[in-house]
């Protein structure tokens, strides 16, 4: 396994682990997450649709059904992690570390995924 492929898998696993943790919390700690959303100024009805979108995004990245679908999944994760960082940073609740790590994982996975041959 070469260096590029190793970096791709590190980024993809990091992104997947953080998103799976987020999905778990969205689905099973819903009351707490709704409180966080309301504290951050977001409507709480977005919790379930975001969880479903994250599941579908991970499926698109891991399965390689379509290059276009994979590109949109990465775009969605870039938006999600950027907005999560901004929301956590502006409210100064300290939750922005996972957003930064997820952004780095997304960037590394996307960049090195373009260089890895399927």
N, CA, C and O atoms as a GROMACS GRO file, in nm:
protein
  472
    1UNK      N    1   0.087  -0.118   0.000
    1UNK     CA    2   0.000   0.000   0.000
    1UNK      C    3   0.091   0.124   0.000
    1UNK      O    4   0.179   0.136   0.085
    2UNK      N    5   0.069   0.212  -0.094
    2UNK     CA    6   0.155   0.329  -0.102
    2UNK      C    7   0.107   0.442  -0.010
    2UNK      O    8   0.000   0.434   0.051
    3UNK      N    9   0.188   0.545  -0.002
    3UNK     CA   10   0.164   0.656   0.090
    3UNK      C   11   0.034   0.729   0.060
    3UNK      O   12  -0.040   0.766   0.151
    4UNK      N   13   0.005   0.751  -0.068
    4UNK     CA   14  -0.117   0.822  -0.107
    4UNK      C   15  -0.242   0.745  -0.065
    4UNK      O   16  -0.336   0.802  -0.011
    5UNK      N   17  -0.241   0.615  -0.089
    5UNK     CA   18  -0.355   0.532  -0.052
    5UNK      C   19  -0.372   0.526   0.100
    5UNK      O   20  -0.484   0.525   0.150
    6UNK      N   21  -0.262   0.523   0.172
    6UNK     CA   22  -0.267   0.523   0.318
    6UNK      C   23  -0.330   0.652   0.370
    6UNK      O   24  -0.415   0.649   0.459
    7UNK      N   25  -0.288   0.765   0.315
    7UNK     CA   26  -0.346   0.893   0.356
    7UNK      C   27  -0.494   0.900   0.322
    7UNK      O   28  -0.573   0.953   0.400
    8UNK      N   29  -0.533   0.846   0.205
    8UNK     CA   30  -0.674   0.843   0.168
    8UNK      C   31  -0.754   0.766   0.272
    8UNK      O   32  -0.859   0.812   0.318
    9UNK      N   33  -0.705   0.649   0.310
    9UNK     CA   34  -0.780   0.567   0.406
    9UNK      C   35  -0.782   0.628   0.544
    9UNK      O   36  -0.881   0.615   0.615
   10UNK      N   37  -0.675   0.693   0.585
   10UNK     CA   38  -0.673   0.762   0.715
   10UNK      C   39  -0.779   0.872   0.716
   10UNK      O   40  -0.857   0.883   0.812
   11UNK      N   41  -0.783   0.953   0.612
   11UNK     CA   42  -0.883   1.059   0.603
   11UNK      C   43  -1.025   1.006   0.598
   11UNK      O   44  -1.114   1.060   0.662
   12UNK      N   45  -1.046   0.900   0.520
   12UNK     CA   46  -1.180   0.843   0.507
   12UNK      C   47  -1.227   0.780   0.637
   12UNK      O   48  -1.343   0.796   0.674
   13UNK      N   49  -1.138   0.709   0.706
   13UNK     CA   50  -1.175   0.648   0.834
   13UNK      C   51  -1.201   0.755   0.939
   13UNK      O   52  -1.295   0.742   1.018
   14UNK      N   53  -1.119   0.860   0.942
   14UNK     CA   54  -1.141   0.970   1.037
   14UNK      C   55  -1.276   1.036   1.012
   14UNK      O   56  -1.353   1.057   1.106
   15UNK      N   57  -1.305   1.070   0.887
   15UNK     CA   58  -1.433   1.129   0.852
   15UNK      C   59  -1.548   1.036   0.889
   15UNK      O   60  -1.647   1.079   0.949
   16UNK      N   61  -1.535   0.909   0.855
   16UNK     CA   62  -1.642   0.813   0.883
   16UNK      C   63  -1.665   0.795   1.032
   16UNK      O   64  -1.780   0.788   1.076
   17UNK      N   65  -1.559   0.788   1.109
   17UNK     CA   66  -1.573   0.769   1.254
   17UNK      C   67  -1.644   0.888   1.318
   17UNK      O   68  -1.733   0.870   1.401
   18UNK      N   69  -1.606   1.009   1.280
   18UNK     CA   70  -1.670   1.127   1.338
   18UNK      C   71  -1.814   1.138   1.294
   18UNK      O   72  -1.901   1.172   1.374
   19UNK      N   73  -1.842   1.108   1.168
   19UNK     CA   74  -1.980   1.114   1.120
   19UNK      C   75  -2.066   1.005   1.183
   19UNK      O   76  -2.183   1.029   1.213
   20UNK      N   77  -2.011   0.886   1.203
   20UNK     CA   78  -2.087   0.778   1.269
   20UNK      C   79  -2.117   0.816   1.414
   20UNK      O   80  -2.226   0.789   1.464
   21UNK      N   81  -2.022   0.877   1.481
   21UNK     CA   82  -2.046   0.925   1.616
   21UNK      C   83  -2.156   1.031   1.618
   21UNK      O   84  -2.242   1.031   1.705
   22UNK      N   85  -2.152   1.120   1.520
   22UNK     CA   86  -2.254   1.224   1.507
   22UNK      C   87  -2.391   1.162   1.478
   22UNK      O   88  -2.491   1.201   1.539
   23UNK      N   89  -2.396   1.067   1.386
   23UNK     CA   90  -2.522   1.000   1.354
   23UNK      C   91  -2.579   0.929   1.476
   23UNK      O   92  -2.698   0.938   1.503
   24UNK      N   93  -2.493   0.860   1.548
   24UNK     CA   94  -2.538   0.790   1.670
   24UNK      C   95  -2.602   0.890   1.767
   24UNK      O   96  -2.710   0.864   1.820
   25UNK      N   97  -2.535   1.002   1.789
   25UNK     CA   98  -2.590   1.101   1.882
   25UNK      C   99  -2.719   1.162   1.830
   25UNK      O  100  -2.812   1.185   1.906
   26UNK      N  101  -2.725   1.189   1.700
   26UNK     CA  102  -2.847   1.246   1.642
   26UNK      C  103  -2.966   1.153   1.661
   26UNK      O  104  -3.078   1.200   1.686
   27UNK      N  105  -2.944   1.022   1.648
   27UNK     CA  106  -3.054   0.928   1.655
   27UNK      C  107  -3.088   0.881   1.796
   27UNK      O  108  -3.205   0.860   1.828
   28UNK      N  109  -2.986   0.864   1.882
   28UNK     CA  110  -3.010   0.804   2.012
   28UNK      C  111  -2.999   0.900   2.130
   28UNK      O  112  -3.043   0.867   2.240
   29UNK      N  113  -2.942   1.017   2.111
   29UNK     CA  114  -2.939   1.122   2.213
   29UNK      C  115  -3.009   1.245   2.158
   29UNK      O  116  -2.959   1.357   2.167
   30UNK      N  117  -3.125   1.222   2.102
   30UNK     CA  118  -3.195   1.325   2.028
   30UNK      C  119  -3.230   1.447   2.112
   30UNK      O  120  -3.218   1.560   2.064
   31UNK      N  121  -3.272   1.427   2.235
   31UNK     CA  122  -3.312   1.541   2.319
   31UNK      C  123  -3.192   1.633   2.345
   31UNK      O  124  -3.205   1.755   2.343
   32UNK      N  125  -3.078   1.575   2.370
   32UNK     CA  126  -2.957   1.654   2.396
   32UNK      C  127  -2.916   1.730   2.270
   32UNK      O  128  -2.882   1.848   2.276
   33UNK      N  129  -2.918   1.662   2.157
   33UNK     CA  130  -2.879   1.725   2.032
   33UNK      C  131  -2.976   1.836   1.993
   33UNK      O  132  -2.934   1.940   1.943
   34UNK      N  133  -3.104   1.813   2.016
   34UNK     CA  134  -3.203   1.920   1.990
   34UNK      C  135  -3.172   2.043   2.073
   34UNK      O  136  -3.184   2.156   2.025
   35UNK      N  137  -3.132   2.022   2.198
   35UNK     CA  138  -3.094   2.134   2.284
   35UNK      C  139  -2.973   2.209   2.230
   35UNK      O  140  -2.969   2.332   2.233
   36UNK      N  141  -2.873   2.133   2.180
   36UNK     CA  142  -2.756   2.196   2.120
   36UNK      C  143  -2.795   2.277   1.997
   36UNK      O  144  -2.748   2.389   1.978
   37UNK      N  145  -2.881   2.220   1.914
   37UNK     CA  146  -2.925   2.291   1.794
   37UNK      C  147  -2.994   2.422   1.831
   37UNK      O  148  -2.966   2.526   1.772
   38UNK      N  149  -3.082   2.416   1.928
   38UNK     CA  150  -3.153   2.537   1.970
   38UNK      C  151  -3.056   2.639   2.029
   38UNK      O  152  -3.071   2.759   2.007
   39UNK      N  153  -2.958   2.592   2.105
   39UNK     CA  154  -2.858   2.682   2.164
   39UNK      C  155  -2.774   2.749   2.055
   39UNK      O  156  -2.735   2.865   2.067
   40UNK      N  157  -2.746   2.674   1.948
   40UNK     CA  158  -2.666   2.728   1.839
   40UNK      C  159  -2.747   2.814   1.743
   40UNK      O  160  -2.691   2.878   1.654
   41UNK      N  161  -2.879   2.816   1.761
   41UNK     CA  162  -2.964   2.899   1.676
   41UNK      C  163  -3.019   2.828   1.555
   41UNK      O  164  -3.075   2.893   1.466
   42UNK      N  165  -3.006   2.696   1.548
   42UNK     CA  166  -3.060   2.618   1.437
   42UNK      C  167  -3.193   2.557   1.477
   42UNK      O  168  -3.214   2.527   1.595
   43UNK      N  169  -3.283   2.537   1.382
   43UNK     CA  170  -3.410   2.471   1.415
   43UNK      C  171  -3.386   2.324   1.451
   43UNK      O  172  -3.306   2.256   1.386
   44UNK      N  173  -3.455   2.277   1.553
   44UNK     CA  174  -3.433   2.141   1.601
   44UNK      C  175  -3.490   2.034   1.508
   44UNK      O  176  -3.455   1.917   1.520
   45UNK      N  177  -3.576   2.073   1.416
   45UNK     CA  178  -3.631   1.973   1.324
   45UNK      C  179  -3.528   1.926   1.221
   45UNK      O  180  -3.557   1.834   1.145
   46UNK      N  181  -3.412   1.986   1.218
   46UNK     CA  182  -3.307   1.946   1.124
   46UNK      C  183  -3.228   1.824   1.170
   46UNK      O  184  -3.148   1.771   1.093
   47UNK      N  185  -3.248   1.780   1.293
   47UNK     CA  186  -3.166   1.672   1.348
   47UNK      C  187  -3.180   1.543   1.266
   47UNK      O  188  -3.080   1.488   1.221
   48UNK      N  189  -3.302   1.496   1.246
   48UNK     CA  190  -3.321   1.370   1.173
   48UNK      C  191  -3.282   1.381   1.026
   48UNK      O  192  -3.216   1.290   0.976
   49UNK      N  193  -3.320   1.487   0.954
   49UNK     CA  194  -3.275   1.496   0.814
   49UNK      C  195  -3.122   1.502   0.800
   49UNK      O  196  -3.067   1.446   0.705
   50UNK      N  197  -3.054   1.568   0.894
   50UNK     CA  198  -2.908   1.570   0.888
   50UNK      C  199  -2.848   1.433   0.914
   50UNK      O  200  -2.750   1.395   0.851
   51UNK      N  201  -2.908   1.358   1.006
   51UNK     CA  202  -2.860   1.222   1.032
   51UNK      C  203  -2.875   1.135   0.908
   51UNK      O  204  -2.784   1.060   0.873
   52UNK      N  205  -2.989   1.145   0.843
   52UNK     CA  206  -3.013   1.067   0.721
   52UNK      C  207  -2.917   1.111   0.609
   52UNK      O  208  -2.864   1.027   0.537
   53UNK      N  209  -2.896   1.241   0.596
   53UNK     CA  210  -2.805   1.292   0.493
   53UNK      C  211  -2.662   1.243   0.519
   53UNK      O  212  -2.590   1.212   0.424
   54UNK      N  213  -2.622   1.237   0.645
   54UNK     CA  214  -2.487   1.189   0.678
   54UNK      C  215  -2.474   1.040   0.646
   54UNK      O  216  -2.371   0.996   0.596
   55UNK      N  217  -2.578   0.963   0.675
   55UNK     CA  218  -2.575   0.820   0.641
   55UNK      C  219  -2.562   0.802   0.490
   55UNK      O  220  -2.479   0.724   0.443
   56UNK      N  221  -2.644   0.874   0.415
   56UNK     CA  222  -2.640   0.863   0.269
   56UNK      C  223  -2.506   0.911   0.212
   56UNK      O  224  -2.456   0.855   0.115
   57UNK      N  225  -2.449   1.015   0.273
   57UNK     CA  226  -2.318   1.064   0.229
   57UNK      C  227  -2.208   0.961   0.251
   57UNK      O  228  -2.122   0.943   0.165
   58UNK      N  229  -2.211   0.895   0.366
   58UNK     CA  230  -2.111   0.791   0.391
   58UNK      C  231  -2.129   0.673   0.296
   58UNK      O  232  -2.031   0.616   0.248
   59UNK      N  233  -2.253   0.637   0.269
   59UNK     CA  234  -2.279   0.529   0.173
   59UNK      C  235  -2.225   0.567   0.035
   59UNK      O  236  -2.165   0.484  -0.033
   60UNK      N  237  -2.245   0.691  -0.006
   60UNK     CA  238  -2.198   0.736  -0.137
   60UNK      C  239  -2.045   0.734  -0.144
   60UNK      O  240  -1.988   0.697  -0.247
   61UNK      N  241  -1.979   0.772  -0.037
   61UNK     CA  242  -1.833   0.775  -0.037
   61UNK      C  243  -1.774   0.634  -0.034
   61UNK      O  244  -1.679   0.604  -0.107
   62UNK      N  245  -1.829   0.548   0.047
   62UNK     CA  246  -1.775   0.414   0.062
   62UNK      C  247  -1.810   0.321  -0.055
   62UNK      O  248  -1.736   0.227  -0.082
   63UNK      N  249  -1.920   0.346  -0.123
   63UNK     CA  250  -1.966   0.248  -0.222
   63UNK      C  251  -1.923   0.277  -0.365
   63UNK      O  252  -1.920   0.184  -0.447
   64UNK      N  253  -1.890   0.398  -0.399
   64UNK     CA  254  -1.850   0.435  -0.536
   64UNK      C  255  -1.956   0.403  -0.640
   64UNK      O  256  -1.923   0.356  -0.750
   65UNK      N  257  -2.083   0.426  -0.609
   65UNK     CA  258  -2.189   0.406  -0.707
   65UNK      C  259  -2.169   0.499  -0.826
   65UNK      O  260  -2.181   0.459  -0.942
   66UNK      N  261  -2.139   0.623  -0.795
   66UNK     CA  262  -2.130   0.725  -0.899
   66UNK      C  263  -2.030   0.831  -0.856
   66UNK      O  264  -2.028   0.871  -0.739
   67UNK      N  265  -1.948   0.876  -0.948
   67UNK     CA  266  -1.852   0.981  -0.916
   67UNK      C  267  -1.923   1.111  -0.880
   67UNK      O  268  -1.880   1.182  -0.789
   68UNK      N  269  -2.030   1.141  -0.951
   68UNK     CA  270  -2.106   1.263  -0.924
   68UNK      C  271  -2.168   1.259  -0.785
   68UNK      O  272  -2.163   1.358  -0.712
   69UNK      N  273  -2.225   1.146  -0.750
   69UNK     CA  274  -2.284   1.131  -0.617
   69UNK      C  275  -2.179   1.144  -0.508
   69UNK      O  276  -2.204   1.203  -0.402
   70UNK      N  277  -2.062   1.088  -0.533
   70UNK     CA  278  -1.952   1.096  -0.437
   70UNK      C  279  -1.905   1.241  -0.422
   70UNK      O  280  -1.877   1.286  -0.310
   71UNK      N  281  -1.897   1.314  -0.532
   71UNK     CA  282  -1.860   1.456  -0.527
   71UNK      C  283  -1.959   1.535  -0.443
   71UNK      O  284  -1.919   1.618  -0.361
   72UNK      N  285  -2.088   1.510  -0.462
   72UNK     CA  286  -2.190   1.579  -0.384
   72UNK      C  287  -2.183   1.542  -0.237
   72UNK      O  288  -2.207   1.626  -0.150
   73UNK      N  289  -2.150   1.418  -0.208
   73UNK     CA  290  -2.136   1.377  -0.068
   73UNK      C  291  -2.020   1.452  -0.002
   73UNK      O  292  -2.034   1.502   0.110
   74UNK      N  293  -1.908   1.461  -0.070
   74UNK     CA  294  -1.795   1.538  -0.015
   74UNK      C  295  -1.833   1.685   0.002
   74UNK      O  296  -1.798   1.747   0.103
   75UNK      N  297  -1.904   1.740  -0.094
   75UNK     CA  298  -1.948   1.878  -0.084
   75UNK      C  299  -2.037   1.898   0.038
   75UNK      O  300  -2.023   1.995   0.112
   76UNK      N  301  -2.129   1.805   0.059
   76UNK     CA  302  -2.216   1.812   0.176
   76UNK      C  303  -2.138   1.805   0.306
   76UNK      O  304  -2.170   1.877   0.401
   77UNK      N  305  -2.037   1.718   0.312
   77UNK     CA  306  -1.956   1.709   0.433
   77UNK      C  307  -1.871   1.834   0.454
   77UNK      O  308  -1.849   1.876   0.567
   78UNK      N  309  -1.822   1.894   0.345
   78UNK     CA  310  -1.749   2.020   0.358
   78UNK      C  311  -1.840   2.129   0.415
   78UNK      O  312  -1.802   2.202   0.506
   79UNK      N  313  -1.961   2.138   0.362
   79UNK     CA  314  -2.056   2.237   0.415
   79UNK      C  315  -2.090   2.209   0.561
   79UNK      O  316  -2.091   2.300   0.644
   80UNK      N  317  -2.119   2.084   0.591
   80UNK     CA  318  -2.158   2.046   0.726
   80UNK      C  319  -2.048   2.076   0.826
   80UNK      O  320  -2.074   2.134   0.932
   81UNK      N  321  -1.925   2.038   0.795
   81UNK     CA  322  -1.816   2.060   0.889
   81UNK      C  323  -1.780   2.208   0.902
   81UNK      O  324  -1.744   2.254   1.010
   82UNK      N  325  -1.790   2.282   0.793
   82UNK     CA  326  -1.762   2.426   0.799
   82UNK      C  327  -1.865   2.498   0.884
   82UNK      O  328  -1.830   2.580   0.969
   83UNK      N  329  -1.993   2.466   0.862
   83UNK     CA  330  -2.098   2.531   0.940
   83UNK      C  331  -2.096   2.485   1.086
   83UNK      O  332  -2.127   2.564   1.175
   84UNK      N  333  -2.059   2.359   1.110
   84UNK     CA  334  -2.048   2.311   1.248
   84UNK      C  335  -1.937   2.384   1.321
   84UNK      O  336  -1.953   2.423   1.437
   85UNK      N  337  -1.823   2.403   1.254
   85UNK     CA  338  -1.714   2.477   1.316
   85UNK      C  339  -1.757   2.620   1.348
   85UNK      O  340  -1.735   2.668   1.459
   86UNK      N  341  -1.819   2.687   1.251
   86UNK     CA  342  -1.861   2.826   1.272
   86UNK      C  343  -1.961   2.837   1.387
   86UNK      O  344  -1.951   2.928   1.468
   87UNK      N  345  -2.056   2.744   1.393
   87UNK     CA  346  -2.157   2.750   1.498
   87UNK      C  347  -2.095   2.724   1.636
   87UNK      O  348  -2.126   2.796   1.731
   88UNK      N  349  -2.010   2.624   1.646
   88UNK     CA  350  -1.948   2.594   1.775
   88UNK      C  351  -1.850   2.703   1.816
   88UNK      O  352  -1.842   2.738   1.934
   89UNK      N  353  -1.776   2.756   1.722
   89UNK     CA  354  -1.678   2.860   1.754
   89UNK      C  355  -1.747   2.990   1.797
   89UNK      O  356  -1.703   3.055   1.891
   90UNK      N  357  -1.854   3.027   1.729
   90UNK     CA  358  -1.921   3.153   1.761
   90UNK      C  359  -1.991   3.147   1.896
   90UNK      O  360  -2.005   3.250   1.963
   91UNK      N  361  -2.035   3.030   1.937
   91UNK     CA  362  -2.098   3.019   2.069
   91UNK      C  363  -1.998   2.984   2.178
   91UNK      O  364  -2.032   2.982   2.296
   92UNK      N  365  -1.874   2.956   2.138
   92UNK     CA  366  -1.763   2.930   2.231
   92UNK      C  367  -1.797   2.818   2.329
   92UNK      O  368  -1.773   2.830   2.450
   93UNK      N  369  -1.852   2.707   2.276
   93UNK     CA  370  -1.883   2.595   2.364
   93UNK      C  371  -1.778   2.485   2.357
   93UNK      O  372  -1.794   2.382   2.423
   94UNK      N  373  -1.673   2.504   2.280
   94UNK     CA  374  -1.563   2.409   2.276
   94UNK      C  375  -1.586   2.287   2.190
   94UNK      O  376  -1.501   2.199   2.186
   95UNK      N  377  -1.696   2.278   2.120
   95UNK     CA  378  -1.726   2.162   2.038
   95UNK      C  379  -1.668   2.168   1.900
   95UNK      O  380  -1.697   2.082   1.816
   96UNK      N  381  -1.585   2.266   1.873
   96UNK     CA  382  -1.536   2.284   1.737
   96UNK      C  383  -1.418   2.193   1.703
   96UNK      O  384  -1.381   2.184   1.586
   97UNK      N  385  -1.359   2.124   1.800
   97UNK     CA  386  -1.246   2.036   1.772
   97UNK      C  387  -1.287   1.922   1.678
   97UNK      O  388  -1.216   1.892   1.582
   98UNK      N  389  -1.402   1.859   1.705
   98UNK     CA  390  -1.447   1.751   1.618
   98UNK      C  391  -1.482   1.803   1.479
   98UNK      O  392  -1.462   1.733   1.380
   99UNK      N  393  -1.533   1.925   1.471
   99UNK     CA  394  -1.563   1.983   1.340
   99UNK      C  395  -1.434   2.005   1.261
   99UNK      O  396  -1.431   1.980   1.140
  100UNK      N  397  -1.330   2.050   1.327
  100UNK     CA  398  -1.200   2.070   1.260
  100UNK      C  399  -1.144   1.936   1.214
  100UNK      O  400  -1.096   1.924   1.102
  101UNK      N  401  -1.149   1.835   1.301
  101UNK     CA  402  -1.098   1.703   1.265
  101UNK      C  403  -1.178   1.643   1.149
  101UNK      O  404  -1.120   1.581   1.060
  102UNK      N  405  -1.310   1.661   1.152
  102UNK     CA  406  -1.393   1.610   1.042
  102UNK      C  407  -1.362   1.684   0.912
  102UNK      O  408  -1.360   1.623   0.805
  103UNK      N  409  -1.338   1.815   0.920
  103UNK     CA  410  -1.302   1.892   0.800
  103UNK      C  411  -1.169   1.843   0.744
  103UNK      O  412  -1.155   1.826   0.622
  104UNK      N  413  -1.072   1.820   0.831
  104UNK     CA  414  -0.942   1.769   0.786
  104UNK      C  415  -0.957   1.631   0.724
  104UNK      O  416  -0.900   1.603   0.619
  105UNK      N  417  -1.036   1.545   0.789
  105UNK     CA  418  -1.060   1.412   0.733
  105UNK      C  419  -1.127   1.420   0.597
  105UNK      O  420  -1.092   1.345   0.505
  106UNK      N  421  -1.224   1.509   0.582
  106UNK     CA  422  -1.292   1.527   0.455
  106UNK      C  423  -1.195   1.576   0.347
  106UNK      O  424  -1.193   1.523   0.236
  107UNK      N  425  -1.115   1.675   0.381
  107UNK     CA  426  -1.020   1.731   0.284
  107UNK      C  427  -0.916   1.628   0.242
  107UNK      O  428  -0.884   1.615   0.123
  108UNK      N  429  -0.862   1.554   0.338
  108UNK     CA  430  -0.761   1.453   0.308
  108UNK      C  431  -0.821   1.341   0.223
  108UNK      O  432  -0.762   1.298   0.124
  109UNK      N  433  -0.939   1.294   0.263
  109UNK     CA  434  -1.005   1.186   0.189
  109UNK      C  435  -1.037   1.230   0.046
  109UNK      O  436  -1.015   1.154  -0.048
  110UNK      N  437  -1.088   1.349   0.030
  110UNK     CA  438  -1.124   1.399  -0.103
  110UNK      C  439  -1.000   1.416  -0.190
  110UNK      O  440  -0.996   1.369  -0.304
  111UNK      N  441  -0.899   1.484  -0.137
  111UNK     CA  442  -0.779   1.514  -0.215
  111UNK      C  443  -0.706   1.387  -0.257
  111UNK      O  444  -0.675   1.370  -0.375
  112UNK      N  445  -0.679   1.299  -0.163
  112UNK     CA  446  -0.604   1.178  -0.196
  112UNK      C  447  -0.692   1.073  -0.265
  112UNK      O  448  -0.640   0.985  -0.333
  113UNK      N  449  -0.823   1.082  -0.247
  113UNK     CA  450  -0.913   0.993  -0.320
  113UNK      C  451  -0.910   1.020  -0.469
  113UNK      O  452  -0.933   0.930  -0.550
  114UNK      N  453  -0.884   1.144  -0.506
  114UNK     CA  454  -0.872   1.180  -0.648
  114UNK      C  455  -0.747   1.118  -0.711
  114UNK      O  456  -0.744   1.093  -0.831
  115UNK      N  457  -0.645   1.093  -0.630
  115UNK     CA  458  -0.519   1.041  -0.680
  115UNK      C  459  -0.509   0.888  -0.675
  115UNK      O  460  -0.425   0.829  -0.742
  116UNK      N  461  -0.597   0.825  -0.596
  116UNK     CA  462  -0.594   0.680  -0.582
  116UNK      C  463  -0.676   0.619  -0.696
  116UNK      O  464  -0.788   0.663  -0.723
  117UNK      N  465  -0.621   0.520  -0.760
  117UNK     CA  466  -0.692   0.450  -0.867
  117UNK      C  467  -0.786   0.346  -0.803
  117UNK      O  468  -0.746   0.274  -0.711
  118UNK      N  469  -0.910   0.338  -0.852
  118UNK     CA  470  -1.006   0.241  -0.793
  118UNK      C  471  -0.968   0.097  -0.815
  118UNK      O  472  -1.040   0.007  -0.771
   0.00000   0.00000   0.00000
